[in-house]
Amino acid sequence: MVKVEFLGPINKEPIEVDIKSLNELSTILKNDEALSKWLENCAVAVNDTMVISKDISLEDGDRVSLLPPVCGG
């Protein structure tokens, strides 16, 4: 299982999913209306390392974090 965290203003509890890639996760999250609006703007980290591509393989125990843009001073 892969743990998925939703940080900042997304305000959703973490979930655990049985997936093998970020592409699979993207497909799952697009079906959630509340999350779909965040997906295009979020940065993504896998095990605390920022990633750019969805072609990242995931393994059991990995952690994916969705980081929405925020502003502050």
Residue pairs with C-beta under 8 A, 6 or more apart in sequence:
1 16
1 17
1 18
1 60
1 61
2 16
2 17
2 18
2 19
2 25
2 58
2 59
2 60
2 61
2 62
2 63
2 64
3 14
3 15
3 16
3 62
3 63
3 64
4 14
4 15
4 16
4 17
4 25
4 63
4 64
4 65
4 66
5 14
5 63
5 64
5 65
5 66
6 12
6 13
6 14
6 35
6 66
7 65
7 66
7 67
7 68
8 67
8 68
8 70
9 68
9 70
10 35
10 38
10 42
10 66
10 68
12 34
12 35
17 24
17 25
17 28
19 25
19 28
19 58
20 57
20 58
21 54
21 55
21 56
21 57
21 58
22 44
22 46
22 51
22 53
22 54
22 55
22 56
22 58
22 64
23 54
23 55
25 58
25 64
26 39
26 54
29 35
29 36
29 39
30 36
30 39
38 66
38 68
39 66
41 68
41 69
42 66
42 67
42 68
42 69
43 50
43 66
43 67
43 69
44 50
44 51
44 64
44 65
44 66
44 67
45 51
45 64
45 65
45 67
46 56
46 58
46 62
46 63
46 64
46 65
47 62
47 63
48 63
48 65
58 64
